[in-house]
Structures are given as C-alpha cells and as structure tokens.
Amino acid sequence: MRGLQKRVWRAFTLVEVLIVVIILSILAAVVVPQFSDASSDAKLSVLSANLQTIRSQLQLYKMQHSDTWPLLKAFTEQMTQASKADGTTAAPGTANYPYGPYLLSIPNNPFTDTNTVSKGATDSSAWYYDESLGTFRPNDKAHTGL
C-alpha cells in the first residue's frame, strides 16, 4: 500500500472573491444602462412609425373627404371604419361606403401604453389631435414636439 497521500483542499481567498465581485459590479454598471437605453430607443422607434402611419392615413382621409379632416368626436370610427365622402361611417365592406378603413385600430402610444385621442392638455390622453389643422402628435411631456 502506498503511503497515505494527504489531500490538499484549495479554496479561494477572501481577497480573490472580493476582486471577482468588484469586476462583476463594474461590468453590470456598464451593461445595464445600455439595456435601458435600448428599451427607450425601441419605444421611440415604435412611436415614430405609428406617427408616420397615422399622419399618412389622415392625409388620405382628407384627400378622399373633400379636404376635411376627421372629426375629433368621431376620430376612432372615421379612421377604423368604412366611410362616405360626407364622413358618415359603417362597418367595413358595407355597400356605398367606398372609403377606409384607414387603420385597423388606433395604436397605443408606447410611452403611455394607451390609445386615447383628445385635444386636451399634455398628459391628458395618449394622442393629441386638432381637427381644424389635422395636427396629430403624442400627448406626453417628453414627445410633444414630434
């Protein structure tokens, strides 16, 4: 029988563990803000795409309805249903309602996560719409200039 071999257990010292923890903390401090920026950038991209789509459909509506914009009180119906030149609406596919629908639904503002439309004060709805000018924009403090 061979001589008894002594097993040597090696473990990390406290200093080595602390160095690893500090390095991981530094990496986390660098990486985490980039993920939050990516989320914000994605929301801004969705907002820009929604605005472009809605504004182009508003222009089409105006062109097909004798240079008039959709009414604020009937905005959702006039944009998501079939319509006549006078602005009256019916379910899509209804006979004698040749125009629209322009949108399947009013999209959510990704920063408020709602799709309400009004002409009210900032932050009172997801979207701001002025039927006299055809102005359509986000209605939150950070994006009113878009």
matplotlib code that plots the C-alpha trace (Angstrom):
import matplotlib.pyplot as plt

x = [0.0, 1.3, 1.9, -1.0, -1.5, -2.6, -5.3, -4.8, -8.0, -7.6, -10.2, -10.4, -9.2, -11.4, -9.4, -9.9, -13.6, -13.8, -11.9, -14.3, -17.3, -15.9, -15.2, -18.7, -20.2, -18.2, -19.4, -23.0, -22.7, -21.6, -24.0, -27.4, -27.8, -27.3, -30.3, -32.5, -31.4, -32.3, -35.8, -36.2, -34.9, -37.3, -40.3, -39.2, -38.9, -42.5, -43.7, -42.2, -43.6, -47.1, -46.9, -45.9, -48.6, -51.4, -50.3, -50.2, -53.7, -55.0, -53.8, -55.5, -58.7, -58.6, -58.0, -61.0, -63.3, -63.4, -60.4, -61.9, -60.1, -61.8, -63.8, -62.3, -65.6, -65.7, -62.0, -61.8, -64.9, -63.8, -60.3, -61.2, -64.5, -65.7, -67.0, -68.7, -67.4, -69.5, -67.8, -70.6, -69.3, -70.4, -68.8, -66.0, -67.5, -70.8, -72.2, -72.0, -69.2, -66.3, -63.5, -61.5, -60.9, -57.6, -56.4, -57.3, -57.2, -55.7, -52.3, -51.0, -48.6, -45.7, -44.8, -48.3, -49.5, -52.9, -54.6, -56.9, -57.2, -58.2, -57.4, -56.8, -53.8, -50.5, -50.7, -54.5, -54.5, -52.1, -52.5, -53.3, -55.5, -56.6, -59.4, -59.1, -55.4, -55.1, -52.3, -51.7, -48.9, -48.1, -49.6, -46.9, -44.5, -41.4, -42.6, -45.0, -42.5, -42.7]
y = [0.0, 3.3, 5.9, 7.9, 10.8, 14.0, 15.8, 19.5, 21.4, 24.7, 27.4, 31.0, 33.5, 36.4, 38.8, 36.8, 36.6, 40.3, 41.1, 38.9, 40.6, 44.1, 43.2, 41.8, 45.0, 47.2, 45.2, 45.4, 49.1, 49.4, 47.0, 47.6, 51.3, 50.1, 47.8, 50.6, 52.8, 50.0, 49.8, 53.6, 53.6, 50.8, 52.7, 55.8, 53.8, 52.5, 56.0, 57.4, 54.5, 55.0, 58.7, 58.3, 55.7, 57.8, 61.0, 59.5, 57.9, 61.3, 62.8, 60.1, 60.6, 64.4, 63.8, 61.4, 63.6, 66.9, 68.4, 67.9, 66.2, 63.5, 64.9, 64.6, 63.2, 60.5, 60.1, 56.4, 55.5, 57.6, 56.1, 52.4, 52.0, 52.5, 55.9, 58.0, 61.3, 63.2, 61.4, 59.0, 55.6, 52.0, 48.6, 47.8, 46.2, 48.0, 48.9, 52.6, 53.3, 53.3, 54.8, 53.4, 51.9, 53.8, 52.0, 48.6, 50.4, 53.4, 52.3, 52.7, 55.4, 53.2, 55.8, 55.9, 52.4, 53.8, 54.9, 57.7, 60.7, 64.2, 67.9, 68.2, 69.3, 67.4, 64.0, 64.0, 61.3, 59.2, 61.3, 64.9, 65.7, 69.0, 68.5, 72.1, 71.8, 68.0, 68.1, 64.6, 64.1, 62.3, 63.9, 63.2, 65.8, 64.2, 63.9, 66.7, 68.1, 65.1]
z = [0.0, -0.9, 1.7, 2.8, 0.5, 2.0, 0.2, -0.1, -0.4, -2.2, -1.9, -3.0, -0.6, 0.6, -1.5, -4.7, -4.1, -3.5, -6.7, -8.7, -7.1, -7.9, -11.5, -11.9, -10.3, -12.8, -15.7, -14.5, -14.1, -17.7, -19.3, -17.5, -18.7, -22.3, -21.9, -20.6, -23.5, -25.9, -24.5, -24.7, -28.3, -29.3, -27.9, -29.7, -33.0, -32.5, -31.7, -34.9, -37.0, -35.5, -36.1, -39.7, -40.4, -38.7, -40.4, -43.8, -43.3, -42.1, -45.4, -47.4, -45.4, -46.1, -49.8, -50.1, -48.0, -49.8, -47.9, -44.4, -41.5, -39.4, -36.5, -33.0, -31.5, -34.3, -34.8, -34.0, -36.1, -39.1, -39.1, -38.4, -40.3, -43.9, -44.8, -47.4, -48.7, -46.1, -43.2, -42.2, -41.2, -41.3, -40.9, -43.4, -46.5, -46.3, -49.7, -50.7, -48.2, -50.5, -48.3, -45.5, -43.1, -42.7, -39.6, -38.1, -34.7, -33.1, -32.0, -28.4, -27.6, -26.3, -23.7, -22.1, -23.2, -24.1, -27.3, -26.3, -28.6, -27.4, -27.8, -24.1, -22.1, -22.2, -20.5, -20.6, -23.3, -25.4, -28.6, -29.3, -32.4, -33.7, -36.3, -37.6, -38.5, -38.8, -36.2, -34.7, -32.2, -29.0, -25.9, -23.3, -22.0, -23.4, -27.0, -27.8, -30.4, -32.6]

ax = plt.figure().add_subplot(projection="3d")
ax.plot(x, y, z, "-o")
ax.set_aspect("equal")
plt.show()
